[in-house]
Amino acid sequence: MIRVLIVEEYEGMRQGLFDLLRDLPYVDAIDIAEDLVEASRLLRRTRYDVVVLGLEDTDRSGLGVIQAFRQISPLTSVLLLGLSIDTRLAMWPIRFGVMGYIPKEVIAEELPAALQDAAAGKPYVPRMYHESAAPGWMVVPQVAV
């Protein structure tokens, strides 16, 4: 079972993420933080498998937040939700310890599988990055069935 911490400043988005995750059979508990201070406090008190982190600013300023979370709870995986479909941000899983970057446009389709992968310690690559726009090392081979 997976314990999740949602970190998102917007109430509507927090509620939408909660609604999406609460009925998944492999999710045991969900806590919500509306800001980084509350998230840090919760991470110190409770063991989470995955932090689902919504960032408005998708530039490198988010790295400090991710590094702080990893210092507080090194075994907790981080999934980053961003505003844009940007293949540069898909590189974050390898370079900065994020287990996946999911553009907000595809959260409903991608987050359930990403959550399972992140909890298992596997990086998640959204389907949109499987296409030729993804960096070569991220392309997932297609298996003929």
C-alpha positions in Angstrom: 0.0 0.0 0.0 1.2 3.5 -0.9 1.2 6.5 1.4 0.9 9.8 -0.5 1.5 13.5 0.4 0.0 15.9 -2.0 1.6 19.4 -2.0 -0.4 21.9 -4.0 -1.2 25.5 -3.3 -4.6 25.6 -5.2 -7.6 24.2 -3.4 -9.3 23.0 -6.6 -6.2 21.2 -7.7 -5.6 19.6 -4.3 -9.2 18.3 -4.2 -8.9 17.0 -7.8 -5.7 15.1 -7.0 -7.2 13.8 -3.8 -10.3 12.6 -5.7 -8.2 10.9 -8.3 -6.0 9.0 -5.8 -8.5 8.1 -3.1 -10.2 5.3 -5.0 -7.0 3.6 -6.2 -6.8 0.2 -4.5 -3.1 0.5 -3.9 -3.3 3.9 -2.1 -3.4 3.4 1.7 -3.4 7.0 2.9 -3.4 10.5 1.5 -2.3 13.7 3.3 -2.5 17.2 1.8 -0.2 20.2 2.3 -1.1 23.6 0.8 2.4 25.0 1.1 6.0 23.9 1.5 6.2 24.7 5.2 3.3 22.4 6.0 4.7 19.7 3.6 8.1 19.8 5.4 6.3 19.5 8.8 4.3 16.5 7.6 7.4 14.8 6.0 9.2 15.1 9.4 6.2 13.4 11.2 5.0 10.7 8.8 6.7 8.3 6.4 5.4 8.7 2.9 6.1 6.6 -0.2 5.5 9.4 -2.7 5.2 13.2 -2.6 3.0 14.6 -5.5 4.4 18.1 -5.8 2.6 20.7 -7.9 4.9 23.5 -9.0 3.7 26.7 -10.7 7.3 27.7 -11.6 8.8 25.0 -13.7 12.3 26.4 -13.8 15.2 25.3 -11.7 13.9 27.1 -8.6 12.0 23.9 -7.8 15.2 22.1 -7.3 15.7 23.6 -3.8 12.3 22.3 -2.7 13.0 18.8 -4.0 16.4 18.7 -2.4 14.9 19.8 0.9 12.3 17.1 0.8 14.9 14.5 0.0 17.0 15.6 3.0 14.0 15.4 5.3 12.8 12.0 3.9 15.4 10.4 1.6 13.4 7.3 0.9 10.3 9.2 -0.3 9.9 9.5 -4.0 8.9 12.8 -5.6 6.5 13.2 -8.6 6.5 16.6 -10.1 3.4 18.1 -11.6 4.1 21.0 -14.0 2.2 23.4 -16.2 3.8 22.7 -19.5 4.7 19.9 -21.8 8.4 20.5 -22.0 10.8 17.7 -22.8 13.6 19.5 -20.9 11.6 18.9 -17.7 11.4 15.2 -18.5 15.1 15.0 -17.7 14.5 15.8 -14.0 14.0 12.2 -12.9 17.6 11.2 -13.8 19.4 14.4 -13.0 17.7 15.6 -9.8 16.1 12.5 -8.1 12.6 13.2 -9.2 10.8 10.0 -10.1 8.7 11.6 -12.8 7.5 14.9 -14.3 3.8 14.9 -15.4 2.3 17.9 -17.2 -1.0 18.9 -15.6 -2.7 18.4 -19.0 -2.4 14.6 -18.6 -2.5 14.0 -14.8 -5.7 12.0 -14.9 -4.3 9.6 -17.4 -0.7 9.4 -16.1 -0.7 9.9 -12.3 -2.1 6.5 -11.2 0.7 4.5 -13.1 3.3 7.1 -12.1 2.4 6.7 -8.4 3.0 2.9 -8.6 6.3 3.3 -10.4 7.5 6.0 -8.0 6.6 4.0 -4.9 8.6 1.0 -6.4 11.6 3.3 -6.9 11.3 3.3 -10.7 11.3 6.5 -12.8 8.1 7.2 -14.7 8.1 8.5 -18.2 4.7 9.9 -19.4 3.5 8.4 -22.7 3.8 11.8 -24.5 7.6 11.6 -24.0 7.8 8.1 -25.6 7.5 9.9 -29.0 10.4 11.4 -30.9 10.3 14.6 -29.0 11.8 12.9 -26.0 15.6 12.9 -25.5 17.1 9.7 -27.0 17.9 8.1 -23.6 14.2 8.5 -22.5 12.6 6.8 -25.5 10.9 3.6 -24.3 11.3 0.8 -26.9 8.0 -0.4 -28.4 7.5 -4.2 -28.1 5.6 -5.9 -30.8 2.8 -8.1 -29.6 
